[in-house]
Amino acid sequence: MNEEKMRATRAILASAEKRVRNEVGEQIRRARVERDMSQAELADLLNRRQAYISDIENGKTEPNVTFLVQLSMVLDKPIQFFFPSEWPSGGQHTLKDDELTPEESELIHRLRQLEEGFSYHLALRILLTMAEVNREQEDYFNRNS
């Protein structure tokens, strides 16, 4: 594998790692809130620090398997609940053009909360640029594989 392709692959893997870490953290937060528990209460039950729970929920660190098993027991969720329903490399099913993932719905919701002005247009421009870069990377890999 040439150096340029290795760099691009590393960037894609880093992005996937961040996405999965954030999604796992969000699922943990969702389950905790459903149980009407604070981070401190959950940490106390699991004999952990509240900062550790916060770091996991915010995607700054990732839980190990044993901790996920403990979470599933305390939060009364199957362990697969904490994992993304779709992995970065693909998905369990293909969305139709008019369907949105929960993340896409949330993004649109947050965009609509921005005032029509500089921040709104900047956010749109950033998203469009990211989509274009992603398309170019896919084209590059398709040409060179």
Secondary structure, DSSP 8 states (H G I E B T S, - for coil): --HHHHHHHHHHHHHHHHHHHHHHHHHHHHHHHHTT--HHHHHHHTT--HHHHHHHHTTSS---HHHHHHHHHHTT--GGGGS-SS-TT--SS---TT---HHHHHHHHHHHHS-TTHHHHHHHHHHHHHHHHHHHHHHHHHHT-
